[in-house]
Amino acid sequence: QVQLVESGGGLVRPGGSLRLSCGGSGFTFSRYRMSWYRQAPGKERELVASFTTGGSTNYADFVKGRFTISRDNAKNTVYLQMNSLKPEDTAVYYCKAVLIIGGVAYWGQGTQVTVSS
């Protein structure tokens, strides 16, 4: 059974940092392109950061220079290091796994990030 579990969310002050983790099980992690999305209340889910099929990284303009996506295939885990957080970063953050060949996609349940003073 494929499972993605996010963790690391919480309440942080503006300018602070958080590191999100997404652990995968039930599938061959290295065969999947991993990405992070977020959804704020009343807004559509949007892409935050991702790995391309070739393994390089891609970031939304609103997080460039502040967020870093990384992965550890040995641990079946993808990370999102978030620095210089802003109130507008408040959202539920989801990880997504897409099979590189075939396109099957899986989502985690999400982790809440709240940036507030």
C-alpha positions in Angstrom: 0.0 0.0 0.0 1.5 3.3 -1.1 1.7 5.9 1.7 3.1 9.4 2.0 3.3 11.0 5.4 4.3 14.6 5.9 5.6 16.0 9.2 7.4 19.0 10.5 4.7 21.6 10.2 3.7 24.0 13.0 3.5 27.5 14.2 6.5 29.8 13.5 7.1 33.5 13.7 7.8 35.6 10.6 11.4 35.2 9.6 11.6 31.8 11.1 12.4 28.4 9.6 10.8 25.0 9.4 11.9 21.7 7.8 9.1 19.5 6.4 9.6 15.9 5.8 7.7 13.5 3.6 8.3 9.8 4.1 7.2 7.3 1.5 6.4 3.6 1.8 4.9 0.9 -0.4 6.7 2.0 -3.6 10.1 2.3 -5.1 10.9 5.9 -4.0 13.7 6.5 -6.6 11.3 5.9 -9.5 9.1 8.8 -8.5 9.4 12.5 -9.1 8.8 14.2 -5.8 7.3 17.6 -5.3 5.8 19.9 -2.6 2.5 21.8 -3.0 0.6 24.0 -0.7 -3.0 25.1 -0.3 -4.0 28.2 1.7 -7.6 28.7 2.9 -9.9 29.7 0.0 -7.1 29.2 -2.6 -6.2 26.5 -5.0 -3.4 24.1 -4.4 -0.2 25.4 -5.9 3.2 24.0 -6.7 6.0 25.1 -4.3 9.0 23.0 -5.4 9.8 19.9 -7.3 12.4 17.7 -8.8 12.4 17.5 -12.6 12.6 14.1 -14.4 16.3 14.8 -14.8 16.8 15.3 -11.1 17.3 19.1 -11.0 15.1 21.3 -8.9 12.4 23.8 -9.7 10.8 26.4 -7.5 7.8 28.7 -7.6 8.9 32.3 -7.8 7.4 33.1 -4.4 9.8 30.8 -2.6 13.0 31.1 -4.7 15.9 31.8 -2.5 14.0 30.9 0.7 13.0 27.2 0.3 15.1 24.2 -0.6 13.8 20.8 -1.7 16.0 17.8 -1.2 15.6 14.0 -1.1 17.2 11.0 0.5 16.3 7.9 -1.6 17.9 5.6 1.0 15.5 6.9 3.6 12.5 7.2 1.1 12.2 10.8 2.2 11.8 14.2 0.6 12.4 17.4 2.5 11.4 21.0 2.3 13.7 23.5 4.1 11.8 26.7 4.6 13.6 29.8 5.7 12.6 33.5 6.0 9.0 32.4 6.4 6.3 35.0 5.8 2.7 35.1 6.9 1.6 34.4 3.3 3.4 31.1 3.5 0.7 29.9 5.8 -1.0 26.9 4.2 -1.3 23.1 4.4 1.8 21.6 2.7 1.4 18.4 0.7 4.0 16.2 -0.9 3.3 14.5 -4.2 4.9 11.5 -5.8 4.6 10.9 -9.6 5.8 7.8 -11.2 8.4 8.9 -13.7 7.3 6.3 -16.3 3.5 6.0 -16.2 2.5 9.1 -14.4 0.6 7.5 -11.5 0.4 10.1 -8.7 0.1 9.9 -4.9 -0.5 12.6 -2.3 0.2 12.8 1.3 -2.4 14.0 3.9 -0.7 17.4 4.4 0.9 19.2 7.3 -0.2 22.6 8.5 2.3 25.5 8.5 1.2 28.7 10.2 3.4 31.8 10.1 2.2 34.4 12.6 3.6 36.7 15.3 
